[in-house]
Amino acid sequence: MQVGVVQFIKGALSTGEEKFLRRFPDEVSFHAMAECYTWETQARERDIAKATQA
């Protein structure tokens, strides 16, 4: 089965899970949001737009 992963929390930083999952490009499609997202935001509408874009 194929899997898609969209990472919101860590932004564009390279992570261990990204390094691992990118080893399987035929099974996993990995996408990271361009900037970090937090639960306590000062710009909720911007966060929603960026998450939708990712």
KOLMAR-123138 format. One record per atom (N, C-alpha, C): residue in one letter; x, y, z. Coordinates in steps of 0.2 Angstrom, whole numbers, plus 2048, in hexadecimal, padded with zeros to 3 digits. Atoms other than C-alpha are relative to their C-alpha. Layout:
BEGIN
AXYZ;...
//
This chain:
BEGIN
M8047FA800;M800800800;M804806800;Q7FC7F9800;Q8068127FD;Q7FD804806;V8027FC7FA;V80681E80B;V8028087FE;G7FE7F9801;G80683180B;G801803807;V7FE7FD7F9;V80E83B81A;V8008087FF;V8007F9800;V80B84E81C;V802802807;Q7FD7FE7F9;Q81685582B;Q7FF807801;F8027F97FF;F80F865832;F805803806;I7FD7FD7FA;I818867843;I8078027FF;K7F87FF800;K82B86783F;K8028057FA;G7FE7FC806;G82A87282F;G8057FD7FB;A7FC802805;A838871823;A8077FD802;L7FA8037FD;L84586A82F;L8007F97FE;S7FF807801;S84C85A82A;S8007FB806;T8028047FA;T84684C836;T8027F97FE;G7FE807801;G84B83A839;G7FA7FC7FC;E806804803;E839834834;E8008027F8;E8007FF807;E83B83D823;E8067FD7FD;K7FB803803;K84C836820;K7FF7F87FF;F802807801;F845824823;F7FB7FF7FB;L806801805;L835826819;L8028027F9;R7FE7FE807;R83E82E80A;R8047FA7FD;R7FD806803;R84781D808;R7FB7FC7FC;F805804803;F837816802;F7FB8047FB;P8047FB804;P8318227F4;P7FA7FC7FC;D806803804;D8268157EB;D7FA7FE805;E8068027FC;E81C8117FB;E7FE806804;V8017FA7FB;V81D822805;V8018077FC;S8007F9803;S8198347FE;S801804806;F7FF7FB7FA;F82184080B;F8008077FF;H8017F9801;H81C85280C;H801804807;A7FF7FC7FA;A82285F819;A7FE8077FF;M8027F9801;M81A86F81C;M806805801;A7FA7FB801;A82587E818;A802803807;E7FF7FD7F9;E82488582A;E7FD7FD805;C8028047FA;C82187F83B;C7F9802802;Y8077FF7FE;Y80F87E842;Y8007FE808;T8018027F9;T80B87E855;T7F9801802;W8078007FE;W7FB87C85F;W7FE807802;E8017FA7FD;E7FD88D867;E8038057FB;T7FE7FC805;T7FD898858;T7FE808800;Q8027F9800;Q7FC8AB855;Q7FD8027F9;A8027FF807;A7F78A9843;A7FC7FA7FD;R803806801;R7EA89C842;R7FE7FF7F8;E802800807;E7E48A0830;E8067FF7FC;R7F9802803;R7F68A082A;R8027F9800;D7FE8077FF;D7F988F832;D7FB7FC7FC;I805804804;I7E988882A;I8028007F9;A7FE7FF807;A7EE88F819;A8067FC7FE;K7F9803801;K80088881A;K7FF7F8801;A8028077FF;A7F9877820;A7FC7FD7FA;T804802806;T7ED876812;T8058007FA;Q7FB7FF805;Q7FB87B806;Q8047F9800;A7FC8067FF;A80686D80D;A7FC7F97FE;
//
